[in-house]
Amino acid sequence: MSKDYPVPSGYLERETEVKKSRFIARVYPVSSRDEVREHVARAHRDYPDARHVCWAYQIGRPGSAAEAAMNDDGEPSGTAGKPILNVVQHKDMGDVLVIVVRYFGGIKLGAGGLVRAYAGAAESVLSEVGRTIQQIRVQAEVVLGFADEQPLRHWCEGHEGHIESIQYSNRVNALVSVPEARATEFAAFCDAQKLDYRLET
């Protein structure tokens, strides 16, 4: 079974209206809780006078997500975050955050109405966002000299590699992630450069 899974290809925003309440739904690809916090904070900044900013996310492969959470932001418990998360899980998409901003229109929707409205807002944005396949990545610890850092960065730029962290002492210690399919290429590069590396298995 493939370990690759679909993730949102980018940011998208859609607005729906239910009984004069405005629901502004945003979807983002995310890979960490810090990213989730940043996007939620931005929604609060973008819509400072909104009544509620509700959200749900899951990180990792759909069906076995490494992490998932939701927030009702003052709506009755279970009427906002949970329906958003349900739609996210139903869409079989990983590494995804959906935020729904609500402007109250003066007409109470009731618990059932809220559930339908938040689920509908999440559906409106998730059904339109593009999908891309998240490749499983492997990490490597690399110890190198200062002169080798630029060639390593150059290789990563051309081969979908990411330098996750880098520390400097008398040598350079880098944590690099590469798509699983490129692990042997990366090993060959390190061997050719005579770099000391350890690939996770």
C-alpha positions in Angstrom: 0.0 0.0 0.0 1.4 3.4 -0.9 2.3 5.6 2.0 1.9 8.7 -0.2 -1.3 10.7 0.5 -3.2 13.7 -0.9 -2.8 17.1 0.7 -4.2 20.5 -0.3 -2.1 22.0 -3.1 -2.4 25.5 -1.6 -4.5 28.1 0.2 -8.1 28.7 -0.8 -10.9 30.8 0.7 -14.7 30.5 0.0 -17.7 32.3 1.6 -21.2 31.0 2.2 -24.2 32.5 3.8 -26.8 30.9 6.0 -29.7 32.9 7.3 -27.7 36.2 7.1 -24.7 34.7 9.0 -21.5 34.8 6.9 -19.2 31.8 7.0 -15.7 32.4 5.5 -13.9 29.1 5.1 -10.1 28.9 4.5 -8.0 25.8 3.8 -4.3 25.6 4.2 -1.7 22.8 3.9 0.0 22.5 7.3 2.8 20.3 8.6 3.1 21.4 12.2 1.0 22.8 15.2 3.0 26.0 14.9 1.8 26.6 11.4 -1.8 26.0 12.6 -1.4 28.6 15.3 0.0 31.1 12.8 -2.9 30.7 10.4 -5.5 30.9 13.2 -3.9 34.0 14.5 -3.9 35.5 11.0 -7.6 34.8 10.7 -8.2 36.7 14.0 -6.2 39.6 12.6 -7.9 39.5 9.2 -11.4 39.4 10.7 -11.0 41.1 14.1 -14.8 41.8 14.5 -15.9 38.2 13.6 -18.0 36.5 16.3 -16.2 33.1 16.0 -13.1 31.7 14.4 -13.5 27.9 14.5 -11.1 25.4 13.1 -10.0 21.8 12.7 -6.9 20.1 11.3 -5.2 16.8 10.9 -1.5 16.2 10.2 -0.2 13.0 8.7 -1.8 10.3 6.6 -5.7 10.3 6.5 -7.0 7.4 8.6 -3.9 7.3 10.8 -3.2 11.0 11.4 -0.3 11.7 13.7 -2.2 14.6 15.1 -5.7 16.2 14.9 -7.5 18.9 16.9 -10.5 21.2 16.7 -11.8 24.3 18.3 -15.4 25.7 18.6 -14.2 29.2 19.6 -17.3 29.9 21.7 -19.9 28.1 19.6 -21.9 25.4 21.5 -19.7 22.4 22.1 -19.5 20.1 19.1 -21.3 22.4 16.7 -18.3 23.9 14.8 -14.9 22.2 15.2 -16.3 18.6 15.1 -18.3 19.0 11.9 -15.3 20.7 10.3 -13.1 17.8 11.3 -15.6 15.3 10.1 -15.6 16.8 6.7 -11.8 17.0 6.7 -11.6 13.2 7.6 -14.3 12.4 5.0 -12.3 14.1 2.2 -9.4 11.6 2.8 -6.8 14.4 2.9 -3.8 14.9 5.2 -1.8 17.8 6.4 -4.8 20.1 6.2 -6.2 22.9 8.3 -9.7 24.4 7.7 -10.7 27.6 9.5 -14.3 28.9 9.4 -14.9 32.5 10.4 -18.5 33.4 11.3 -20.1 36.7 11.3 -23.4 36.4 13.1 -26.4 37.6 11.1 -28.9 38.1 13.9 -30.8 34.8 13.4 -30.0 31.9 15.7 -29.3 28.7 13.7 -29.7 26.2 16.6 -27.3 23.3 17.2 -28.3 21.3 14.1 -28.2 24.4 11.9 -24.7 25.3 13.2 -23.5 21.8 12.5 -24.8 21.9 8.9 -23.5 25.4 8.4 -20.0 24.7 9.5 -19.9 21.4 7.7 -21.2 23.1 4.6 -18.6 25.8 4.8 -15.8 23.3 5.2 -17.2 21.2 2.3 -17.4 24.4 0.0 -13.6 25.0 0.4 -12.4 21.4 0.5 -14.3 20.3 -2.6 -12.6 23.1 -4.6 -9.1 23.1 -3.4 -6.5 21.4 -5.5 -4.8 18.2 -4.3 -1.2 17.3 -4.5 0.5 14.0 -3.4 2.5 14.3 -0.2 5.6 12.1 -0.7 6.9 10.2 2.3 10.2 11.7 3.3 13.3 10.3 5.0 15.7 12.3 7.2 19.4 12.2 7.2 21.9 13.6 9.7 24.9 15.0 7.9 28.2 16.2 9.3 30.2 18.3 6.9 32.8 21.0 6.7 31.9 24.7 6.1 33.0 24.5 2.5 30.5 21.7 1.9 27.4 23.5 3.0 26.8 25.4 -0.3 27.0 22.2 -2.4 24.6 20.5 0.0 22.1 23.4 -0.3 22.5 23.4 -4.1 21.7 19.6 -4.2 18.6 20.1 -2.0 17.3 22.9 -4.2 17.4 20.7 -7.3 16.2 17.5 -5.7 13.2 18.4 -3.4 15.4 18.3 -0.4 14.8 20.4 2.7 17.4 21.4 5.3 15.3 21.1 8.4 17.9 22.4 10.8 21.6 23.3 10.8 24.0 23.8 13.7 27.5 25.2 13.6 30.4 24.2 15.8 33.8 23.2 14.6 31.9 21.3 11.9 28.4 21.8 10.4 25.6 19.4 11.5 22.6 19.4 9.2 19.3 17.6 9.4 18.1 17.0 5.9 14.8 15.5 4.6 14.5 14.1 1.1 11.6 12.3 -0.7 12.0 8.5 0.0 12.3 8.0 -3.7 15.5 10.2 -3.8 17.2 8.6 -0.8 19.7 6.6 -2.9 20.5 9.7 -5.0 21.2 11.6 -1.8 23.4 8.9 -0.4 25.4 8.9 -3.7 25.8 12.7 -3.5 27.1 12.4 0.1 29.5 9.6 -0.9 30.8 11.6 -3.8 31.3 14.7 -1.6 32.9 12.4 1.2 30.3 13.6 3.7 29.6 11.8 6.9 25.9 11.0 6.9 23.3 8.7 8.5 20.0 8.0 6.8 17.0 7.0 8.9 15.6 3.6 7.9 
